[in-house]
């Protein structure tokens, strides 16, 4: 008796191995899928942002629309009274003008000096690593600690700067570096430049080192001068690093608080009150969290608008 072998489907009609694997009951579990793993990796950061940014932001928005005393009292809605009270404050517009003036001075001086330092230590020459470290070291010090250090240096009675100037015969009496509005502003600018010049130098140095040396060599072979190379090659190719430095410097200057709180306390005669100091005064001296929250929302909106304008300007500059 002859047994007939079972018919087999041709090779072209058989299911591909990957299809058979998909139909297999031992497929990849859901918890091992790439989507679930991606959500698991992003969950801690999302939770952190929600707890420490979104929820406080919502609370500040609620406070800005309410009568919210710091210690005790009834809390009720009073919109938009907090926002009108902010602009009616006699310190609001002087604080805005001073903050803008301080931002312009610090941005120009700080980024200019940082670019100069980056160009000085750009080439790998003997001692370049040492100077890079020395320039960056002040950036490792906290801003409040640096402000306290300079407060001691600026002291007209116990500070070494005033005594040194007297011994050199340059002045006849102790110098009050923080005694006038102009000297207080310039002294604070000097502190900030000393503190952050190395940090921005490092950002710009990374941008300089990403420029190919072949571009410089080709420009020199064509007879370009140093000034022409700087204007035509260095600055255009350094634009991303300059944009990042500009964004960080402007934002940090507009939110200045520590240096003025330690050095000047807003004096003399409230001439060095910044917008963040005004928020602090409304919240912890006048004990009015509602007005302070409204001012915080105004500052946040201004920073968002400024950053959007900066990004658009940089985008148009790159496209042109």
Secondary structure, 3 states (H helix, E strand, C coil): CCCCCCCCCCHHHCCCHHHHHHHCCCCCCHHHCHHHHHHHHHHHHHHHHHHHHHHHHHHHHHHHCEECECCCCCCEECCCHHHHHHHHCCCHHHHHHHHHHHHHHHHHHHHHHHHHHHHHCCCCCCCHHHHHHHHHHHHHCCHHHHHHHHHHHHCCCCCHHHHHHHHCCCCCCCCCCCCCHHHHHHHHHHHHHHHHHHHHHHHHHHHHHCCCHHHHHHHHHCCCCHHHHHHHHHHHHCHHHHHHHHHHHHHHHHCCCHHHHHHCCCCCCCCCCCHHHHHHHHHHCCCEHHHHHHHHHHHHHHHHHHHHHHHHHHHHHHHC
